[in-house]
Amino acid sequence: MAASPSSIVEIDQVSFGYDAARPVLHGINLKIERGSVVGIMGQSGCGKTTLLRIIAGWLKASAGSARVLGENLNELDEARIFALRRKMGMLFQFGALFTDMSALDNVAFQMREHTDLTEDLVRDLAMLKLEAVGLRGAAQLMPSALSGGMARRVALARAIALDPQLMLYDEPFTGLDPIALGVIARLIRRLNDSLGQTSIVVSHDVAECFDIVDYVYFVSAGRIVAHGTPQALRRSGHPFVHQFVQGEPDGPIPFHYPAPDYGADLALEGAHG
């Protein structure tokens, strides 16, 4: 895959397995352009979160190359990986707020840890981030006093605290009611565009993801099986994509778990009876 100055992420023939007996990814190729919001979609266990962890530098590809923000992850030592992660933000599946810190202190945490800013400036910037997600008024609330949607928004404010170039979202819509889900989806798109970020959204929520992304990669059994714009994929004749997008119970992913012929099973039971 040729390098592109407009690409934030370039994955070239990446494979990964936790050991030889457990291959997870097989020859993955993808490219994510600067300023875009890209979805990585597929059923649970297909390898999409593993791919996100490779992009974040938490896992190293078993084969192939991964370039992120101009750096070849295979060539970086631990210190340079940590430095690269400072340019990334991550929203975890359930927010993962510090339960003994207020919303304000959760957002301010990274600024206090990784900058030399004065406490007054840290507080002002943290309040700005909370304002961006509509929760400046909740600054002094503890996580236990927040609804699920509010907690996810505080986690999002914390993730953008250091103005990352690349945002990674791991199942950001899980467990949210329809209103909170819509709020988070619109925030992902709005913050990406207003802050000049690039975003990767790992999700299996077709409706919300298709509404906010520019491009989608579909993963099945550790392979990219289709990719394109949401509009193109809605019209796709690819059997897996069609089943996934339409939510059909049967298709390439079968409704029935493999089993012997039912009639033969009944006959066998009768013979033993």
C-alpha positions, 0 to 999 in steps of 0.5 A: 500500500503506497504511503499517502500524506493525507492518510492518518492510518495505513494498515498493510497486510496485517495479521495477528494471533495471540498464539499460533493456535488462535489467529484473529486477523488475516491480511487486513488492508485499510487506509483512513484519510485525515479529517474523516470519520471511519467505521469498522463494523462486524459481529462480536468476536470478528476481530474489530477491537483487536484491529483497534488495539493494533492501531493504538499500539497496544498490540503489535501485528504478527505480520504486515505493517501499521503506520499511524500518524506517520509512524511505523508502529513495528519500529517503535520502542515503548517510549515512542509508542507512549509518545505517539499515544499522546496524540490519540484519544480513546473512548472506551466501551463503558466510559471507565471514569475514575469513580472517586473523582468529580466530572471536572477532575476526570477531564482534568486528569490527563492535563495534570499528568501530562502538561505543566499548565497552571491549575487555574488554566487546567480547570478552565480548559476542563470546563471548556471540554465539558461545555463542548459535551453539554455538561459544564453544569455537571462539573462537580458531580461524581460518576455515581450521580451521572446517568449512563449517557452523561457518564459517556459524555464526560468520558468523551470530554476526558478523551479530547482533553489533550486535543488528540489528532486521532480519536478511537471509539470502541463500541461507543453506543453500547448500553445507551438509551436512544436519546443518549445514543443519538447525542453521543453519535452527533458529538462524535461527528461534531467534535471530529469536524470542529476540532480537526480530528480523524476518528475511528468508530468500532461498532455494530450499530448500523443505524447510528454508525452509518449516519455519522461516518464517511466510510465503512470497513466490514470485518468478518472472521478476521478479514475485511470482506467489504468496504465503501461509503454508507450509501454504497454499502446499503445497496451492496449485494455482498451476502454478509453485508446485506445480512448485517445491514438489514439485520436478517436472522439467516444468511452467511451467518446461519441461524442454526448452530451446526447440528446433525440432521434433525430427522436423523436425530429423532430416528436415533432417539426412537431407536434408543427408546 
